[in-house]
Amino acid sequence: MNGFKNSIDSFNTSQVKIDTLGTIKPIKPIQSFSFTSGEWLIGAFLIFSFVFLVRWIYQLIKRKPKKEKLSPVHSDPFFWAESEIQKIISNPQLNHAPYKGYFIGISETIREFVHKITPIDAPRNTSQTVLEAFQNLNKNDPSLEKMLHELLRIADRVKFTQSEPNQELAREYGKVALDFIRKNRK
């Protein structure tokens, strides 16, 4: 038995294996894998395709809705603004307490209206910047500047503070907004 043990010891155990019957068998060394250039190209194509697919799906999920194109009837900024404010005034969900949505809706419509009739980027600027730019336009009369100042000031007060406007102020605000649009038409 010692001879058998010595013969086993003489083998490097990483090079042989002994099966259940006690037979010693040499282990074939693991061959290294190499890929052909065609296999590398196929692999690269699959990886890039997967990355492109994931990116495309991400863009579909995060896509912003398309802006509505105005019909010829709505291309008139005066008609558009007046109809938008009429919708807000007649909306039962906005024209009751709390009036925050009512004031914000009218304010955003007025800002967009000013942007459409002047070179002022009113939707993206502060009220003070809009007022200064509006005053610098020579065609405006002081009553329009005062109306715009009141519209923006009241909307900012409602939007940025916790003040609760009453129904009378909301009605007056809607009337002033409509008057502002109608006076600009002249």
VEXSE-612146 format. One record per residue: residue in one letter; z, y, x of N, C-alpha, C, O in turn. Coordinates in steps of 0.02 Angstrom, whole numbers, padded with zeros to 5 digits, always signed. Each point is the difference from the previous one (the first is absolute). Example, Ala and Ser with C-alpha at 12.3 -4.5 7.8 and 13.67 -1.06 7.14 Angstrom:
# residues 2
a+00390-00284+00660+00000+00059-00045+00000+00060+00045+00033-00001+00052 s-00069+00054-00070+00003+00059+00042+00037+00055-00039+00008+00055+00025 
//
This chain:
# residues 186
m+00000-00059+00041+00000+00059-00041+00000+00063+00043-00028+00051-00019 n+00060-00055+00078+00002+00057+00045-00070+00019+00022-00015+00059+00009 g-00028-00107+00001-00068+00015+00021-00038+00038-00053-00040+00046+00014 f+00053-00066-00076-00033+00035-00054+00024+00072-00005-00040+00046-00011 k+00105-00036+00019+00029+00067-00003-00027+00043+00057-00016+00059-00010 n+00011-00088+00070-00027+00038+00056-00073+00019-00011-00021+00055+00019 s-00017-00099-00050-00070+00017-00012-00006+00056-00051-00045+00042+00004 i+00091-00042-00051-00001+00054-00050+00021+00065+00034-00029+00053-00013 d+00079-00055+00056+00024+00059+00034-00052+00030+00046-00001+00060+00014 s-00044-00103+00011-00050+00026+00046-00052+00043-00036-00034+00040+00033 f+00027-00047-00099-00047+00042-00037+00033+00067-00016+00060+00005-00012 n-00100+00045+00011+00023+00065-00024+00000-00005-00076-00051-00016-00029 t+00108+00030-00003+00005-00012-00072-00045+00046-00041-00012-00012-00058 s-00012+00064+00089-00046+00043-00037-00070-00029-00001-00043+00025-00035 q+00031-00078+00075-00067-00028+00004-00007-00067-00035-00056-00025-00008 v+00112-00005-00015-00003-00065-00034+00040+00001-00064+00042+00044-00012 k-00057-00094-00029+00040-00011-00060+00010-00075-00008-00041-00040+00022 i+00095+00022-00052+00016-00071-00010-00001-00010-00075+00037+00033-00037 d-00078-00081+00015-00002-00012-00072+00056-00048-00019+00041-00018+00042 t-00039-00003-00105+00056-00041-00025+00001-00070+00030+00052-00032-00001 l-00107+00009+00027-00002-00066+00031+00019+00002+00074+00004-00052+00033 g+00009+00112-00008+00019+00007+00070-00059+00007+00047+00009-00003+00061 t-00068+00013-00088-00060+00009+00041-00002+00072+00026+00008+00048-00038 i-00021-00042+00102-00005+00067+00030-00073+00021-00004-00044-00036+00023 k+00033+00095-00052-00068+00025-00007-00002+00071+00030+00046+00040-00011 p-00098-00025+00048-00006+00068+00027-00018+00050-00055-00036-00017-00047 i+00062+00076+00054-00015+00054-00048-00057+00041+00028+00001+00021+00058 k-00050-00010-00100-00056+00040+00022+00022+00074-00001+00032+00023-00048 p-00049+00013+00100+00020+00070+00000-00036+00039-00055-00056-00016-00019 i+00090+00067-00008-00028+00041-00053-00057+00042+00030+00008+00033+00051 q-00064-00036-00085-00057+00038+00024+00004+00071-00028+00021+00010-00056 s-00041+00036+00096+00001+00070-00023-00059+00010-00047-00053-00030+00008 f+00064+00073-00057-00053+00014-00049-00038+00061+00022+00029+00051+00020 s-00092-00055-00022-00042+00058+00014-00049+00008-00057-00026-00049-00028 f+00014+00111+00010-00045+00014-00055-00067+00024+00028-00004+00032+00052 t-00047-00049-00089-00067+00024+00019-00007+00072-00024+00040+00024-00041 s-00089+00010+00067-00010+00070-00021-00015+00005-00074+00019+00049-00032 g-00053-00098+00004-00014+00000-00072+00064-00006-00041+00007+00032-00052 e+00040-00075+00076+00063-00007-00036+00040+00065+00004+00033+00018-00049 w-00034+00016+00106+00034+00064+00007-00029+00052-00048+00036+00038-00031 l-00103-00038+00025-00033+00048-00046+00018-00014-00072+00012+00046-00039 i-00011-00109+00020+00019-00018-00068+00072+00021-00015+00015+00027-00053 g+00030-00040+00101+00070+00019-00008+00009+00075-00007+00037+00024-00042 a-00072+00013+00085+00004+00073-00003-00027+00026-00066+00029+00045-00030 f-00084-00074+00006-00029+00020-00064+00049-00013-00057+00007+00042-00044 l+00026-00100+00045+00048-00016-00053+00059+00048+00001+00024+00022-00053 i+00000-00004+00112+00057+00046+00005-00019+00069-00026+00036+00029-00039 f-00093-00003+00062-00022+00066-00024-00015+00000-00074+00014+00049-00034 s-00041-00104+00008-00013-00004-00071+00066+00003-00039+00004+00033-00052 f+00046-00068+00075+00065+00000-00033+00031+00070+00001+00026+00023-00050 v-00028+00009+00107+00028+00068+00006-00037+00048-00047+00032+00040-00034 f-00098-00044+00031-00039+00042-00044+00018-00013-00073+00006+00047-00039 l+00002-00110+00021+00017-00018-00069+00069+00028-00019+00008+00028-00055 v+00041-00034+00099+00067+00027-00014-00003+00075-00007+00031+00028-00045 r-00067+00006+00088-00006+00073-00003-00035+00022-00065+00021+00049-00031 w-00073-00085+00012-00036+00016-00061+00045-00008-00062+00000+00043-00044 i+00040-00096+00042+00046-00011-00055+00052+00055-00002+00018+00025-00054 y+00008-00005+00112+00049+00054+00004-00029+00065-00027+00033+00037-00037 q-00095-00022+00055-00032+00061-00025-00011-00002-00075+00004+00052-00033 l-00019-00110+00006-00008-00007-00072+00065+00014-00036+00001+00032-00053 i+00053-00055+00081+00066+00009-00031+00020+00074+00004+00027+00027-00049 k-00039+00005+00104+00022+00069+00011-00051+00052-00022+00012+00060+00010 r-00067-00079-00039-00053+00046-00019+00025+00050-00052+00035-00018-00047 k-00052+00081+00059+00018+00053-00047-00052+00000-00057-00058-00014+00011 p+00081+00031-00070-00049+00003-00055-00050+00055+00012+00015+00052+00029 k-00075-00065-00053-00054+00050+00009+00014+00060-00045+00026-00006-00055 k-00043+00065+00081+00008+00060-00039-00052+00001-00056-00056-00022+00008 e+00078+00049-00064-00046+00006-00056-00052+00054+00015+00016+00054+00025 k-00077-00070-00041-00052+00051+00006-00001+00038-00066+00001-00029-00054 l-00002+00094+00060+00000+00041-00060-00068-00002-00034-00052+00003+00032 s+00054-00007-00097-00062+00003-00038-00023+00073+00000+00039+00044+00016 p-00102-00032-00033-00025+00069+00000+00043+00047-00043+00007+00059+00015 v+00021-00085-00069+00042+00041-00044+00063+00021+00037+00023+00057-00007 h+00005-00102+00048+00062+00014+00036-00011+00034+00067+00048+00015+00035 s-00110-00001-00017-00012+00033+00063+00019+00074-00004+00008+00033+00052 d-00002-00006-00112+00023+00068-00010+00076+00000+00010+00037-00029-00040 p-00011+00063+00093+00071-00003+00014+00043+00032-00055+00057-00020-00010 f-00084+00069-00025+00037+00033-00053+00010-00048-00059+00055-00006-00027 f-00109-00027+00007+00004-00049-00054+00046-00057+00020+00041-00022-00040 w-00049-00003+00101+00041-00055+00023+00074+00017-00002+00040-00038-00027 a-00021+00096+00056+00070+00019+00004+00030+00011-00070+00056-00021-00014 e-00095+00054-00028+00025+00013-00068+00011-00064-00038+00050-00007-00036 s-00096-00040+00042+00007-00064-00036+00058-00041+00029+00035-00034-00038 e-00025+00036+00104+00056-00037+00030+00067+00028-00024+00046-00038-00016 i-00041+00104+00014+00063+00030-00022+00011-00013-00075+00057-00012-00021 q-00109+00013-00018+00006-00017-00071+00025-00072-00009+00041-00014-00044 k-00066-00032+00086+00023-00070-00003+00075-00004+00016+00037-00036-00033 i-00016+00073+00083+00071-00002+00020+00044+00030-00055+00052-00027-00016 i-00074+00083-00012+00038+00033-00053+00006-00046-00061+00053-00002-00032 s-00106-00034+00015+00001-00042-00060+00026-00070+00013+00006-00040-00047 n+00011+00023+00110+00026-00066+00016+00073-00006-00022+00042+00036+00026 p-00027-00079-00075+00069-00005-00025+00050-00027+00053+00060+00011-00006 q-00085-00045+00056+00045-00026+00051+00021+00054+00050+00051-00007+00034 l-00090+00060-00028+00014+00052+00049+00030+00063-00031+00037+00036+00034 n-00051-00022-00098+00022+00064-00028+00067-00005-00036+00010+00033-00051 h+00035-00073+00077+00069-00001-00024+00047-00008+00060-00021-00018+00055 a+00085+00030-00067+00049-00002+00055+00005-00071+00028-00003-00048-00038 p+00010+00039+00103-00004+00051+00052-00073+00019+00012-00044-00043-00005 y+00032+00105+00022-00067+00027+00004-00029-00003+00071-00051+00032+00013 k+00081-00069+00030-00023+00000+00070-00073-00021+00006-00039+00033+00034 g+00019-00087-00067-00069-00024+00002-00048+00051-00029-00057+00006+00023 y+00079+00029-00074-00040+00052-00032-00016+00056+00049-00058+00019+00008 f+00110+00007+00025-00010+00055+00048-00040-00023+00060-00043+00037+00024 i+00057-00096+00001-00036-00025+00059-00074-00010-00017-00043+00017+00040 g+00029-00045-00099-00069-00011-00020-00039+00065-00006-00057+00005+00024 i+00087+00045-00055-00035+00064-00007-00008+00033+00068-00052+00028+00015 s+00105-00032+00026-00003+00031+00067-00056-00032+00042-00037+00036+00034 e+00032-00102-00035-00052-00034+00038-00070+00018-00026-00047+00007+00040 t+00040+00001-00105-00064+00020-00028-00018+00071+00021-00057+00013+00018 i+00106+00032-00020-00012+00069+00021-00019+00002+00074-00046+00036+00019 r+00080-00075+00023-00016-00001+00071-00072-00026+00012-00037+00027+00040 e+00019-00080-00076-00068-00026+00006-00051+00050-00025-00054+00007+00029 f+00070+00027-00082-00044+00052-00027-00011+00055+00051-00057+00021+00012 v+00111+00003+00019-00006+00053+00051-00043-00025+00058-00039+00038+00028 h+00047-00101-00011-00039-00029+00054-00075-00002-00018-00043+00010+00043 k+00028-00022-00106-00070-00005-00021-00034+00068-00006-00060+00004+00011 i+00097+00048-00027-00032+00065-00009+00006+00046+00061-00032+00052+00002 t+00071-00072+00046+00009+00041+00061-00003-00046+00061+00000-00062-00007 p-00004+00090+00067+00001-00042+00060+00070-00022+00021+00009-00028+00054 i+00040+00040-00096+00070-00016+00015+00012-00074-00012-00018-00027-00053 d+00049-00007+00101+00018-00070-00008+00069-00005-00032+00048-00022+00031 a-00044+00042-00094+00063+00005-00035+00038-00065-00009+00061+00000+00005 p-00094-00057-00018+00038-00062-00009+00039-00022+00062+00051-00034-00007 r-00074+00053+00066+00032-00024+00061+00044+00053+00035+00029-00014+00052 n-00025+00074-00080+00038+00054+00032+00062+00017-00041+00005-00017-00059 t+00041+00051+00091+00060+00022-00035-00017+00056-00048-00053+00031+00004 s+00098-00019-00050-00011+00054-00049-00008+00067+00034-00042+00040-00019 q+00083-00027+00069-00003+00064+00035-00068+00009+00034-00029+00055-00002 t+00004-00107+00034-00066+00003+00033-00055+00012-00051-00046+00039+00013 v+00050-00071-00070-00050+00009-00052+00001+00071-00026-00052+00032-00009 l+00112-00006-00003+00006+00068-00026-00027+00051+00049-00036+00047-00019 e+00052-00055+00084-00025+00047+00050-00076-00003+00004-00033+00052+00005 a+00005-00111-00006-00073-00006+00003-00033+00029-00063-00052+00031+00003 f+00085-00042-00061-00027+00026-00063+00002+00076+00000-00046+00032-00026 q+00098-00002+00054+00005+00072+00003-00052+00030+00048-00024+00056-00011 n+00007-00093+00062-00049+00024+00049-00072+00001-00026-00043+00034+00028 l+00031-00069-00082-00067+00003-00030-00006+00065-00039+00041+00013-00045 n-00090+00027+00060-00005+00067-00029-00018+00000-00074+00013+00049-00034 k-00041-00103+00009-00024+00001-00069+00056-00008-00052-00012+00009-00059 n+00072-00027+00082+00054-00013-00047+00035+00064-00021+00010+00046+00040 d+00008-00044-00103+00039+00057-00023+00075-00018+00002+00017-00059+00001 p+00026+00108+00000+00072-00012+00008+00030-00044-00056+00048-00036+00012 s-00076+00040-00071+00028-00041-00055-00011-00074+00013+00043-00041-00016 l-00101+00023+00045-00012-00070+00018+00047-00023+00054+00026-00056-00003 e-00015+00098+00053+00047-00018+00054+00070-00010-00027+00035-00047+00020 k-00015+00090-00067+00067-00006-00029+00006-00065-00041+00050-00035+00004 m-00103+00020-00042+00001-00062-00040+00005-00062+00045+00039-00045-00013 l-00080+00044+00066+00001-00057+00046+00068-00005+00034+00026-00055+00009 h+00002+00111+00009+00066+00000+00032+00052-00030-00047+00040-00042+00021 e-00041+00062-00084+00047-00028-00048-00011-00074-00012+00048-00039-00003 l-00111+00019-00003-00015-00071-00012+00026-00043+00058+00032-00052-00012 l-00047+00072+00073+00021-00039+00058+00076+00003+00011+00030-00051+00018 r+00000+00109-00029+00072+00008+00011+00040-00044-00049+00046-00035+00020 i-00065+00038-00083+00036-00040-00051-00010-00074+00013+00047-00039-00005 a-00108+00019+00022-00013-00072+00013+00039-00023+00061+00027-00056-00001 d-00023+00097+00053+00039-00019+00059+00075-00006-00017+00034-00045+00024 r-00010+00091-00065+00070-00003-00019+00015-00065-00039+00052-00031+00011 v-00096+00013-00056+00010-00061-00039-00008-00062+00044+00038-00049-00006 k-00088+00051+00051-00015-00058+00041+00053-00013+00053+00019-00058+00011 f+00005+00110+00022+00044-00009+00058+00074+00010-00014+00041-00013+00044 t-00023+00035-00102+00071+00006-00017+00013-00042-00061-00045-00030-00030 q+00107+00027+00013+00019-00041-00058+00005+00042-00064+00032-00021-00048 s-00064+00079+00048+00004+00042-00060-00039-00032-00057-00054-00029+00011 e+00082+00033-00070-00032-00029-00059-00028+00057-00043+00039+00036-00031 p-00105-00027+00030-00028+00053-00042+00005-00018-00074+00003-00059-00018 n-00002+00109-00024+00004-00013-00071-00070-00001-00031-00050+00012+00034 q+00048-00027-00098-00064-00007-00035-00037+00067-00003-00061+00001+00004 e+00097+00054-00013-00031+00065-00004-00036+00018+00066-00056+00025-00001 l+00089-00039+00057-00031+00014+00066-00061-00044+00010-00051+00022+00028 a+00055-00085-00050-00058-00046+00007-00060+00025-00040-00056-00001+00024 r+00068+00024-00085-00056+00026-00041-00030+00063+00031-00061+00007+00003 e+00104+00037+00021-00024+00062+00032-00039-00016+00063-00050+00032+00015 y+00073-00082+00023-00033-00020+00062-00071-00025-00015-00047+00017+00036 g+00039-00058-00088-00066-00024-00019-00046+00056-00021-00060+00000+00017 k+00087+00049-00054-00041+00058-00022-00022+00042+00060-00057+00022+00003 v+00103-00012+00044-00017+00041+00060-00054-00036+00041-00045+00032+00026 a+00050-00098-00021-00050-00038+00038-00069+00006-00033-00049+00011+00035 l+00046-00016-00100-00064+00008-00035-00026+00071+00007-00060+00011+00010 d+00104+00039-00015-00021+00070+00009-00027+00012+00071-00048+00036+00009 f+00080-00067+00040-00022+00008+00070-00071-00026+00008-00041+00031+00033 i+00027-00088-00064-00068-00029+00005-00050+00044-00036-00055+00013+00026 r+00072+00009-00085-00046+00041-00040-00014+00068+00032-00056+00024-00002 k+00107+00006+00033-00011+00065+00033-00041-00007+00063-00036+00046+00019 n+00040-00104+00013-00041-00011+00060-00074-00009-00018-00044+00013+00041 r+00031-00033-00101-00069-00011-00023-00038+00066-00004-00061+00002+00009 k+00097+00051-00024-00032+00065-00010-00026+00031+00063-00028+00054-00001 
//
